[in-house]
Amino acid sequence: MFVEVESNPNCETSVFVRFKEVGPARRIIQVKAYERSSQGEWCWITGWSDDPEQPCCPAYAQPVEDSGAGLTYLIFGGIYGIRLKPVSLHEAWSLESCNQWGEPYLFLADVRDIRFEEG
């Protein structure tokens, strides 16, 4: 599988990377992120697209092989990456919020750090 993220207001880093899929991608709603806290914090997650009217799109977790870590979960979204906000935050998704942040993609080693969409 390929992940392509263009440089954009959500995340400045552009990437084009290839991964070996180990299983199917599944939609997710939350992840435990470790960017701001070494203990991790549960965050809402959405994919981010280039559609200015409807930038939110699904986010997914897919098991992939990683040469450094073995099996890991690739967390990805739209052409503009993914966007996260703490679950304690009750505000709309916005590039203007200093409480939210964007990433091109994430790796999570433990499936317990992912909450999948029901159904």
DSSP file (Angstrom, degrees, kcal/mol; ACC not computed):
  #  RESIDUE AA STRUCTURE BP1 BP2  ACC     N-H-->O    O-->H-N    N-H-->O    O-->H-N    TCO  KAPPA ALPHA  PHI   PSI    X-CA   Y-CA   Z-CA
    1    1 A M              0   0    0      0, 0.0    18,-2.8     0, 0.0     2,-0.4   0.000 360.0 360.0 360.0 153.9    0.0    0.0    0.0
    2    2 A F  E     -A   18   0A   0     16,-0.2     2,-0.5     2,-0.0    16,-0.2  -0.925 360.0-158.9-117.5 142.5    1.1    3.6   -0.6
    3    3 A V  E     -A   17   0A   0     14,-2.7    14,-2.4    -2,-0.4     2,-0.5  -0.988  13.0-178.0-119.8 121.7    0.4    6.6    1.7
    4    4 A E  E     +A   16   0A   0     -2,-0.5     2,-0.4    12,-0.2    77,-0.2  -0.983   4.6 175.6-122.2 126.2    0.6   10.0    0.0
    5    5 A V  E     -A   15   0A   0     10,-2.6    10,-2.1    -2,-0.5    75,-0.2  -0.992  19.5-144.2-130.1 123.7    0.2   13.2    2.0
    6    6 A E        -     0   0    0     73,-2.4     5,-0.2    -2,-0.4     2,-0.2  -0.543  33.6 -95.1 -81.7 150.1    0.7   16.6    0.4
    7    7 A S        +     0   0    0     -2,-0.2     5,-0.2     5,-0.1     6,-0.1  -0.478  67.5 146.5 -60.9 133.8    2.2   19.5    2.2
    8    8 A N        -     0   0    0      3,-1.8     3,-0.2    -2,-0.2    42,-0.0  -0.927  64.1 -81.8-161.9 175.8   -0.8   21.5    3.6
    9    9 A P  S    S+     0   0    0      0, 0.0     3,-0.2     0, 0.0    93,-0.1   0.741 122.3  56.7 -66.1 -22.2   -2.1   23.6    6.5
   10   10 A N  S    S-     0   0    0      1,-0.3    92,-0.5    91,-0.1     2,-0.3   0.896 128.7  -0.3 -75.6 -41.5   -2.9   20.5    8.6
   11   11 A C        -     0   0    0     -5,-0.2    -3,-1.8    -3,-0.2    -1,-0.3  -0.947  60.1-149.8-151.2 129.0    0.7   19.2    8.4
   12   12 A E  S    S+     0   0    0     -2,-0.3     2,-0.4    -5,-0.2    -1,-0.1   0.722  72.1  93.2 -72.9 -21.5    3.6   20.8    6.7
   13   13 A T        -     0   0    0     -6,-0.1     2,-0.4    -7,-0.1    -5,-0.1  -0.583  60.7-157.1 -79.4 127.7    5.3   17.5    5.9
   14   14 A S        -     0   0    0     -2,-0.4     2,-0.3    -7,-0.1    -8,-0.2  -0.846  17.8-179.9 -99.0 142.8    4.7   15.9    2.6
   15   15 A V  E     -A    5   0A   0    -10,-2.1   -10,-2.6    -2,-0.4     2,-0.3  -0.977  26.2-175.3-140.6 152.6    5.2   12.1    2.3
   16   16 A F  E     +A    4   0A   0     -2,-0.3     2,-0.3   -12,-0.2   -12,-0.2  -0.810  31.0 159.1-144.9 103.2    5.0    9.3   -0.2
   17   17 A V  E     -A    3   0A   0    -14,-2.4   -14,-2.7    -2,-0.3     2,-0.4  -0.879  30.4-139.9-131.3 157.9    5.8    6.0    1.4
   18   18 A R  E     -A    2   0A   0     -2,-0.3     2,-0.3   -16,-0.2   -16,-0.2  -0.939  18.1-177.6-120.9 139.8    5.1    2.3    0.8
   19   19 A F        -     0   0    0    -18,-2.8     2,-0.7    -2,-0.4    47,-0.1  -0.962  29.7-118.7-133.9 151.6    4.2   -0.4    3.3
   20   20 A K  E     -B   65   0B   0     45,-0.7    45,-2.2    -2,-0.3     2,-0.1  -0.826  35.0-132.7 -90.9 117.0    3.6   -4.1    3.1
   21   21 A E  E     +B   64   0B   0     -2,-0.7    43,-0.2    43,-0.2     4,-0.0  -0.415  27.4 177.4 -69.5 140.6    0.0   -4.8    4.2
   22   22 A V        -     0   0    0     41,-2.7    42,-0.2     1,-0.3    -1,-0.1   0.580  69.3  -4.3-113.6 -23.2   -0.5   -7.6    6.7
   23   23 A G  S    S-     0   0    0     40,-1.2    -1,-0.3     0, 0.0     2,-0.1  -0.919  89.8 -64.0-157.9 179.0   -4.3   -7.3    7.1
   24   24 A P        -     0   0    0      0, 0.0     2,-0.2     0, 0.0    37,-0.1  -0.337  49.3-109.0 -75.2 154.4   -7.3   -5.1    6.0
   25   25 A A        -     0   0    0     37,-0.2     2,-0.4    35,-0.1    37,-0.2  -0.592  34.1-163.6 -77.4 142.3   -7.7   -1.4    7.0
   26   26 A R  E     -C   61   0B   0     35,-2.3    35,-2.4    -2,-0.2     2,-0.1  -0.983  23.6-107.7-129.8 142.8  -10.4   -0.7    9.5
   27   27 A R  E     -C   60   0B   0     -2,-0.4    90,-2.3    33,-0.2     2,-0.3  -0.399  38.2-164.0 -67.9 142.5  -12.1    2.7   10.3
   28   28 A I  E     -CD  59 116B   0     31,-2.3    31,-0.5    88,-0.3    88,-0.2  -0.875  25.4-173.0-127.5 160.1  -11.1    4.2   13.6
   29   29 A I  E    S+     0   0B   0     86,-2.7    16,-1.8     1,-0.4     2,-0.3   0.595  73.3  22.5-122.4 -25.5  -12.5    6.9   15.9
   30   30 A Q  E     -ED  44 115B   0     85,-1.5    85,-2.7    14,-0.2    -1,-0.4  -0.988  54.9-174.9-144.1 152.1   -9.9    7.3   18.6
   31   31 A V  E     -ED  43 114B   0     12,-2.0    12,-2.8    -2,-0.3     2,-0.8  -0.969  32.5-117.3-138.3 156.8   -6.2    6.6   19.2
   32   32 A K  E     -E   42   0B   0     81,-2.5     2,-0.3    -2,-0.3    10,-0.2  -0.873  39.6-159.5 -93.7 110.5   -3.9    6.8   22.2
   33   33 A A  E     -E   41   0B   0      8,-2.7     8,-2.0    -2,-0.8     4,-0.1  -0.696  20.7-170.4 -97.4 143.5   -1.4    9.4   21.1
   34   34 A Y        +     0   0    0     -2,-0.3     6,-0.1     6,-0.2    -1,-0.1   0.216  60.8  99.4-114.9  11.4    2.1    9.8   22.7
   35   35 A E  S    S+     0   0    0      1,-0.2    -1,-0.1     6,-0.1     3,-0.1   0.867  96.3  25.4 -68.5 -37.4    3.2   13.1   21.0
   36   36 A R  S    S+     0   0    0      1,-0.2     2,-0.3    -3,-0.1    -1,-0.2   0.570 129.1  33.1-106.1 -11.9    2.3   15.4   24.0
   37   37 A S    >   -     0   0    0     -4,-0.1     3,-0.9     1,-0.1    -1,-0.2  -0.986  61.9-143.4-148.5 132.7    2.6   12.9   26.9
   38   38 A S  T 3  S+     0   0    0     -2,-0.3    -1,-0.1     1,-0.3     3,-0.1   0.756 107.8  53.6 -68.8 -22.3    4.8    9.9   27.5
   39   39 A Q  T 3  S-     0   0    0      1,-0.1    -1,-0.3    -3,-0.1    -5,-0.1   0.641 114.0-126.6 -81.3 -15.0    1.9    8.2   29.2
   40   40 A G    <   -     0   0    0     -3,-0.9     2,-0.3    -6,-0.1    -6,-0.2   0.104  16.2-129.5  85.8 156.4   -0.3    8.8   26.2
   41   41 A E  E     -E   33   0B   0     -8,-2.0    -8,-2.7    -4,-0.1     2,-0.3  -0.996  20.9-112.4-142.7 139.5   -3.7   10.5   25.9
   42   42 A W  E     -E   32   0B   0     -2,-0.3    45,-2.1   -10,-0.2     2,-0.4  -0.540  42.1-175.9 -72.6 133.8   -6.8    9.3   24.2
   43   43 A C  E     -EF  31  86B   0    -12,-2.8   -12,-2.0    -2,-0.3     2,-0.2  -0.971  29.5-120.3-133.2 144.3   -7.7   11.5   21.2
   44   44 A W  E     -EF  30  85B   0     41,-2.9    41,-1.6    -2,-0.4     2,-0.4  -0.541  37.9-159.6 -69.3 150.0  -10.4   11.7   18.7
   45   45 A I  E     + F   0  84B   0    -16,-1.8     2,-0.3    39,-0.2    14,-0.2  -0.995  17.7 171.7-138.3 144.0   -9.1   11.2   15.2
   46   46 A T  E     - F   0  83B   0     37,-2.0    37,-2.7    -2,-0.4     2,-0.2  -0.983  33.8-113.5-141.7 152.9  -10.2   12.1   11.7
   47   47 A G  E     -GF  57  82B   0     10,-3.0    10,-1.8    -2,-0.3     2,-0.4  -0.518  31.0-138.9 -75.7 158.0   -8.7   12.0    8.3
   48   48 A W  E     -G   56   0B   0     33,-2.6    32,-2.4     8,-0.2    33,-0.2  -0.986  20.9-173.2-127.0 127.3   -8.1   15.4    6.6
   49   49 A S        -     0   0    0      6,-3.0    29,-0.0    -2,-0.4     8,-0.0  -0.472  38.2-109.4-110.6 179.9   -8.9   16.0    3.0
   50   50 A D  S    S+     0   0    0     -2,-0.2     3,-0.1     4,-0.1    -1,-0.0   0.286  81.8 112.6 -92.1   9.0   -8.3   18.9    0.5
   51   51 A D        -     0   0    0      3,-0.3    -2,-0.2     1,-0.2     3,-0.1  -0.745  53.6-161.4 -83.8 109.2  -12.1   19.6    0.4
   52   52 A P  S    S+     0   0    0      0, 0.0    -1,-0.2     0, 0.0    -2,-0.0   0.778  89.5  48.1 -65.1 -25.0  -12.4   23.1    2.0
   53   53 A E  S    S+     0   0    0      1,-0.2    -2,-0.0    -3,-0.1    -3,-0.0   0.848 130.4  16.8 -81.4 -36.0  -16.2   22.6    2.6
   54   54 A Q        +     0   0    0     -3,-0.1    -3,-0.3     1,-0.1    -1,-0.2  -0.627  69.1 161.3-136.6  73.2  -15.9   19.1    4.1
   55   55 A P        +     0   0    0      0, 0.0    -6,-3.0     0, 0.0     2,-0.2   0.776  49.6  92.8 -72.0 -24.2  -12.2   18.5    5.2
   56   56 A C  E     +G   48   0B   0     -8,-0.2    -8,-0.2    37,-0.1    26,-0.0  -0.482  49.1 159.5 -72.5 137.7  -13.0   15.6    7.6
   57   57 A C  E     -G   47   0B   0    -10,-1.8   -10,-3.0    -2,-0.2    21,-0.1  -0.907  46.3 -64.6-146.0 170.2  -12.8   12.1    6.1
   58   58 A P        -     0   0    0      0, 0.0     2,-0.3     0, 0.0   -12,-0.1  -0.204  40.9-147.5 -62.1 150.0  -12.4    8.6    7.6
   59   59 A A  E     -C   28   0B   0    -31,-0.5   -31,-2.3   -14,-0.2     2,-0.3  -0.896  18.5-162.5-112.3 149.3   -9.3    7.6    9.4
   60   60 A Y  E     -CH  27  76B   0     16,-3.1    16,-2.2    -2,-0.3     2,-0.4  -0.909  18.6-148.1-133.5 155.5   -8.0    4.0    9.3
   61   61 A A  E     +CH  26  75B   0    -35,-2.4   -35,-2.3    -2,-0.3    14,-0.2  -0.994  22.1 178.5-119.5 133.0   -5.7    1.6   11.1
   62   62 A Q  E     - H   0  74B   0     12,-2.1    12,-2.9    -2,-0.4     2,-0.3  -0.992  29.6-123.6-136.6 127.9   -4.0   -1.1    9.0
   63   63 A P  E     + H   0  73B   0      0, 0.0   -41,-2.7     0, 0.0   -40,-1.2  -0.543  43.2 166.9 -69.1 130.9   -1.6   -3.7   10.2
   64   64 A V  E     -BH  21  72B   0      8,-2.9     8,-2.4    -2,-0.3     2,-0.4  -0.917  39.2-103.8-138.2 162.5    1.7   -3.4    8.2
   65   65 A E  E     -BH  20  71B   0    -45,-2.2   -45,-0.7    -2,-0.3     2,-0.4  -0.767  31.8-166.6 -87.0 135.5    5.2   -4.7    8.3
   66   66 A D  E  >  - H   0  70B   0      4,-3.4     4,-2.8    -2,-0.4     3,-0.3  -0.994  20.2-140.1-124.0 126.8    7.8   -2.2    9.5
   67   67 A S  T  4 S+     0   0    0     -2,-0.4    -1,-0.1     1,-0.2     4,-0.1   0.787 102.3  39.3 -58.7 -29.1   11.4   -3.0    9.0
   68   68 A G  T  4 S+     0   0    0      2,-0.1    -1,-0.2     1,-0.1    -3,-0.0   0.756 129.6  24.9 -91.1 -25.8   12.4   -1.6   12.4
   69   69 A A  T  4 S-     0   0    0      1,-0.3     2,-0.5    -3,-0.3    -2,-0.2   0.456  89.1-138.0-120.5  -3.0    9.4   -2.7   14.5
   70   70 A G  E  < S+H   66   0B   0     -4,-2.8    -4,-3.4     2,-0.0     2,-0.4  -0.694  78.1  17.7  79.1-128.0    8.0   -5.8   12.8
   71   71 A L  E    S+H   65   0B   0     -2,-0.5     2,-0.3    -6,-0.2    -6,-0.2  -0.652  78.9 155.9 -80.6 131.0    4.2   -5.7   12.9
   72   72 A T  E     -H   64   0B   0     -8,-2.4    -8,-2.9    -2,-0.4     2,-0.6  -0.933  42.5-108.5-145.7 167.9    2.8   -2.3   13.6
   73   73 A Y  E     -HI  63 108B   0     35,-2.6    35,-2.3    -2,-0.3     2,-0.5  -0.913  24.3-148.8-106.6 119.9   -0.5   -0.4   12.9
   74   74 A L  E     -HI  62 107B   0    -12,-2.9   -12,-2.1    -2,-0.6     2,-0.6  -0.767   9.6-157.8 -85.6 123.6   -0.3    2.4   10.3
   75   75 A I  E     +HI  61 106B   0     31,-3.0    31,-2.0    -2,-0.5     2,-0.3  -0.922  27.5 155.7-105.2 119.1   -2.8    5.1   11.2
   76   76 A F  E     +H   60   0B   0    -16,-2.2   -16,-3.1    -2,-0.6    29,-0.1  -0.912  18.0 168.3-143.2 166.0   -3.7    7.2    8.1
   77   77 A G        -     0   0    0     27,-0.4     5,-0.2     1,-0.4   -30,-0.1  -0.125  46.8 -16.0-142.3-121.0   -6.5    9.4    6.7
   78   78 A G  B >  S-K   81   0C   0      3,-1.8     3,-2.3   -21,-0.1    -1,-0.4  -0.121  75.8 -79.3 -93.7-171.9   -6.8   11.7    3.7
   79   79 A I  T 3  S+     0   0    0      1,-0.3   -73,-2.4   -74,-0.1   -30,-0.2   0.670 132.8  49.7 -63.8 -17.7   -4.5   13.5    1.3
   80   80 A Y  T 3  S-     0   0    0    -32,-2.4    -1,-0.3     1,-0.3     2,-0.2   0.142 114.1-122.5-106.3  17.4   -3.8   16.1    4.0
   81   81 A G  B <   -K   78   0C   0     -3,-2.3   -33,-2.6   -77,-0.2    -3,-1.8  -0.546  43.0 -44.3  90.0-145.5   -3.1   13.4    6.7
   82   82 A I  E     -FJ  47 103B   0     21,-3.0    21,-2.1   -35,-0.3     2,-0.4  -0.863  41.7-148.0-126.0 159.8   -4.9   13.0   10.0
   83   83 A R  E     -FJ  46 102B   0    -37,-2.7   -37,-2.0    -2,-0.3     2,-0.3  -0.993  14.0-166.0-132.3 140.1   -6.0   15.4   12.7
   84   84 A L  E     +FJ  45 101B   0     17,-2.9    17,-2.0    -2,-0.4   -39,-0.2  -0.901  11.9 172.8-126.8 151.7   -6.2   14.7   16.4
   85   85 A K  E     -F   44   0B   0    -41,-1.6   -41,-2.9    -2,-0.3    15,-0.1  -0.964  42.7 -94.0-152.1 145.3   -7.8   16.3   19.5
   86   86 A P  E >   -F   43   0B   0      0, 0.0     3,-1.8     0, 0.0   -43,-0.3  -0.243  31.3-123.7 -58.7 146.2   -8.0   15.1   23.1
   87   87 A V  T 3  S+     0   0    0    -45,-2.1   -44,-0.1     1,-0.3   -46,-0.0   0.750 111.2  63.3 -64.6 -21.8  -11.3   13.3   23.9
   88   88 A S  T 3  S+     0   0    0    -46,-0.3     2,-0.5     2,-0.0    -1,-0.3   0.625  84.8  93.6 -75.2 -12.0  -11.8   15.8   26.7
   89   89 A L    <   -     0   0    0     -3,-1.8     2,-0.6    10,-0.1   -45,-0.1  -0.707  56.8-168.1 -88.0 126.2  -12.0   18.6   24.1
   90   90 A H        +     0   0    0     -2,-0.5     2,-0.3     2,-0.0    -1,-0.1  -0.653  44.8 108.6-115.7  73.8  -15.6   19.4   23.0
   91   91 A E  S    S-     0   0    0     -2,-0.6     3,-0.1     3,-0.0    -2,-0.1  -0.962  70.8 -93.1-141.8 159.2  -15.1   21.6   19.9
   92   92 A A        -     0   0    0     -2,-0.3     2,-0.2     1,-0.1    -2,-0.0  -0.282  53.6 -88.0 -67.8 156.2  -15.5   21.3   16.2
   93   93 A W        +     0   0    0      3,-0.0     2,-0.3     2,-0.0    -1,-0.1  -0.483  63.2 160.4 -64.5 131.6  -12.6   20.2   14.0
   94   94 A S    >   -     0   0    0     -2,-0.2     3,-0.8    -3,-0.1     6,-0.1  -0.970  49.7-143.0-158.4 138.1  -10.6   23.3   13.0
   95   95 A L  T 3  S+     0   0    0     -2,-0.3    -1,-0.1     1,-0.2     7,-0.1   0.665 104.1  64.0 -70.2 -16.8   -7.2   24.2   11.7
   96   96 A E  T 3  S+     0   0    0     -3,-0.0     2,-0.3     3,-0.0    -1,-0.2   0.648  78.8 101.2 -82.5 -16.1   -7.5   27.3   13.9
   97   97 A S    X   -     0   0    0     -3,-0.8     3,-0.8     1,-0.1    -3,-0.1  -0.538  57.1-158.8 -77.1 130.0   -7.6   25.5   17.2
   98   98 A C  T 3  S+     0   0    0     -2,-0.3    -1,-0.1     1,-0.2    -3,-0.0   0.526  92.0  65.2 -80.5  -5.4   -4.3   25.4   19.2
   99   99 A N  T 3  S+     0   0    0    -13,-0.0     2,-0.3   -14,-0.0    -1,-0.2   0.466  97.3  63.6 -92.5  -4.0   -5.7   22.3   21.0
  100  100 A Q    <   -     0   0    0     -3,-0.8     2,-0.3   -15,-0.1   -15,-0.2  -0.813  63.8-171.9-117.3 157.8   -5.7   20.2   17.8
  101  101 A W  E     -J   84   0B   0    -17,-2.0   -17,-2.9    -2,-0.3     2,-0.3  -0.991  13.8-133.6-150.1 157.3   -2.8   19.0   15.7
  102  102 A G  E     -J   83   0B   0    -92,-0.5   -19,-0.2    -2,-0.3   -90,-0.1  -0.800  16.2-178.1-112.3 153.4   -2.2   17.3   12.4
  103  103 A E  E     -J   82   0B   0    -21,-2.1   -21,-3.0    -2,-0.3     3,-0.1  -0.973  33.4-130.0-141.1 151.0    0.2   14.5   11.4
  104  104 A P  S    S-     0   0    0      0, 0.0   -27,-0.4     0, 0.0     2,-0.3   0.922  86.1 -39.7 -67.6 -41.4    0.8   12.9    8.0
  105  105 A Y        -     0   0    0    -29,-0.1     2,-0.3   -24,-0.1   -29,-0.2  -0.949  58.7-134.9-169.1 170.5    0.4    9.4    9.6
  106  106 A L  E     -I   75   0B   0    -31,-2.0   -31,-3.0    -2,-0.3     2,-0.4  -0.926   5.6-141.1-132.6 159.1    1.2    7.6   12.8
  107  107 A F  E     -I   74   0B   0     -2,-0.3     2,-0.4   -33,-0.2   -33,-0.2  -0.988  17.5-176.1-115.4 133.2    2.5    4.2   13.8
  108  108 A L  E     -I   73   0B   0    -35,-2.3   -35,-2.6    -2,-0.4   -75,-0.0  -0.997  12.8-165.4-127.9 128.5    1.0    2.4   16.9
  109  109 A A  S    S+     0   0    0     -2,-0.4     2,-0.5   -37,-0.2    -1,-0.1   0.766  73.4  62.5 -82.0 -26.7    2.5   -0.9   18.0
  110  110 A D    >   -     0   0    0      1,-0.1     3,-2.2   -37,-0.1    -1,-0.1  -0.892  65.1-153.1-111.5 121.8   -0.3   -1.9   20.3
  111  111 A V  G >  S+     0   0    0     -2,-0.5     3,-1.5     1,-0.3    -1,-0.1   0.726  94.8  72.1 -62.3 -20.9   -3.8   -2.5   19.0
  112  112 A R  G 3  S+     0   0    0      1,-0.3    -1,-0.3     3,-0.1    -3,-0.0   0.622  87.6  64.6 -69.6 -11.3   -5.1   -1.6   22.5
  113  113 A D  G <  S+     0   0    0     -3,-2.2   -81,-2.5   -81,-0.1     2,-0.4   0.229  94.9  74.4 -91.8  13.3   -4.1    2.0   21.6
  114  114 A I  E <   -D   31   0B   0     -3,-1.5     2,-0.6   -83,-0.2   -83,-0.2  -0.990  62.1-159.6-129.7 132.9   -6.8    2.0   18.8
  115  115 A R  E     -D   30   0B   0    -85,-2.7   -86,-2.7    -2,-0.4   -85,-1.5  -0.961  20.9-148.7-112.9 116.9  -10.5    2.3   19.1
  116  116 A F  E     -D   28   0B   0     -2,-0.6   -88,-0.3   -88,-0.2     2,-0.2  -0.470  22.1-101.1 -85.1 152.0  -12.3    1.0   16.0
  117  117 A E        -     0   0    0    -90,-2.3   -90,-0.1    -2,-0.2    -1,-0.1  -0.514  44.6-113.8 -67.4 136.0  -15.6    2.3   14.7
  118  118 A E              0   0    0      1,-0.2    -1,-0.1    -2,-0.2   -91,-0.0  -0.394 360.0 360.0 -70.6 149.1  -18.4   -0.1   15.6
  119  119 A G              0   0    0     -2,-0.1    -1,-0.2     0, 0.0    -2,-0.1   0.444 360.0 360.0  87.2 360.0  -20.1   -2.0   12.8
